[in-house]
Amino acid sequence: MIATAQKVQQLLAQASSSELIIEPDDEGVEINLVNSRLRFHHSFISGPLPLRATQPGQAINRACSNKQRSITRLLDLTAGWGADSLMLASHGKRVTMLEQNELVYAILAYSLDRLAASANGAAIAQRMSIENCNALNFLNHLGDDHDYDCIYLDPMFPGHKSGAKPAKEMQILQAITTNLEMESCFEQALDKARKRVVIKRPAKAASFNDVKPDLVYREKTIRFDVYLTA
Ligand SMILES: C[S@@+](CC[C@H](N)C(=O)[O-])C[C@H]1O[C@@H](n2cnc3c(N)ncnc32)[C@H](O)[C@@H]1O
């Protein structure tokens, strides 16, 4: 644990440059992409992420649940800012987040640590964990005895020529990270998930890899395609 905390501190301390300023504080991490004038305070305690996580009836919660209430353990292959994982953990799921980008991982790990130390968030933080790895590697080494009921993916959406810009936190993520081997991750997820795979898609996009989903849960601009594996 100490080694991980040290690694996180080190990554955050080394990340700042004239273009990207990273400032950890008591509640999370301030991220400032200077030339693009994009700022975002990443926190699981205050701001938009915990606010959204407490809202009921989100399509993602329905997509990652079943009537039997037997989906309790989730693997999020594309953690990003952890907004989706926080939402799922706030609604009782245990979630392991995977993130390939070292800086994004360090920001998430730091904010998760702050959540664990907070009075109201400790129970939620206990249901969340994070690993810095390529999800495809993780899946390739996952044995048959794993307990992930649901495997979740949220690949970065391709930019739209005419459409509105995504939220600034997503613009920052797009500037500093990329999709890695998502098609293979999706195929492996279908092979390994105990009960279902859920993938977030733009509302009007084609099915991922042209594989037709079993169920679809829609919101205004996005949808969640569900593939039943049991
Ligand atoms: C669109 S973002 C996910 C946003 C996230 N769902 C949220 O709620 O904030 C996609 C993230 O997946 C990560 N990623 C892409 N390919 C990956 C891979 N093969 N393994 C692990 N992480 C990956 C990217 O670095 C990026 O941070």
The ligand as a Gaussian input file, in Angstrom:
#p B3LYP/6-31G(d) Opt

LIG

0 1
 C      -13.915000       7.742000     -22.279000
 S      -12.771000       7.431000     -21.010000
 C      -13.734000       6.656000     -19.768000
 C      -14.535000       7.613000     -18.924000
 C      -15.134000       6.957000     -17.712000
 N      -16.149000       5.995000     -18.047000
 C      -15.633000       7.946000     -16.704000
 O      -16.734000       7.730000     -16.163000
 O      -14.932000       8.934000     -16.417000
 C      -11.782000       6.075000     -21.577000
 C      -10.600000       5.770000     -20.669000
 O      -10.179000       4.444000     -20.953000
 C       -8.780000       4.386000     -20.887000
 N       -8.363000       3.229000     -21.708000
 C       -8.415000       3.117000     -23.059000
 N       -7.984000       1.912000     -23.454000
 C       -7.654000       1.222000     -22.313000
 C       -7.129000      -0.075000     -22.064000
 N       -6.883000      -0.961000     -23.054000
 N       -6.887000      -0.431000     -20.786000
 C       -7.154000       0.425000     -19.760000
 N       -7.631000       1.670000     -19.942000
 C       -7.888000       2.066000     -21.205000
 C       -8.306000       5.727000     -21.444000
 O       -7.003000       6.025000     -21.009000
 C       -9.367000       6.661000     -20.870000
 O       -8.958000       7.177000     -19.633000

